[in-house]
Amino acid sequence: MSIKVGIAPDSWGVWFPEHEKQTPWNRCMDEMREAGYDGVELGPWGYFPNRNPALEQELNKRKLALVAGTAGGDFLDDTSIDEMCGTIDDIANLLGDFPEAEYIVLLPAMYTDLETGELVMNPNLTDAQWAKYARNVQRAADHVEKHGLTGTFHPHVDCHVQTEEQIERLLEDTDVMLCLDTGHHVYGGGEPISFYRKHADRIPYLHIKDCDLAVKAEMNDKKWSFAKAVTEDIMVEPGRGSIDFEKLHDVLIEKNYDGWVVVEQDLFPVKSFEVPLPIAKRGRENLRKAGF
């Protein structure tokens, strides 16, 4: 049994395949290695090279393993999930060349506008809407499974599956596995360590980040958008927020966790391309001190 530590492009402020405020992909990949991580996620489809041998050559050059991809969609919209399944096909075809890559993370749409914080969907679902949502999550996960991979649903800030109650309802209504994100879980009012212990059999893959609850309280008071809260450091490197990562490590060992945990710290937009590397280094050192 072993726990290996990777990192995602999100930790370099990467939320989109292309954006002028994002760190260039080759610099991001160089700095992932420099910061001491052994594996990476693809991030938004199209940010890193998404064809081989190009991607394989770039990762091998830096001695980095590819561990997962991500695909997003609106689980209340069948057409969106049709498109998502097409992206899953593309990602799965690429991941097939990488033996460490077992997962595709399934990202839900937010019910708030990322930039303004305005509601773009009703945060409360009717029973019929919930049934459709759960059915489409299952559909996406089943589509991943056709490729011999595991689709892991990622509960997310301001989405319809965010709180512990909502996550447990999804677990009851589907057989889908989770990518538990520790920072998003705290943001949603949960406690990730006890939640992981309770549902370890449904959580084969973790995203690691921390959440500053003082910033969260200020966000609630001032009604910031999530993007604004990110610029105010609502998500911080492991060890700077509210989570005891030494205790999390002990529980992972207790439950025989075997595989990757991936640091994914929301940073978009970075104030400068010089910002992410020192943060990633500090996060890796803090995790090392916690046993990872």
Disulfide bonds with the S-S distance in Angstrom:
none
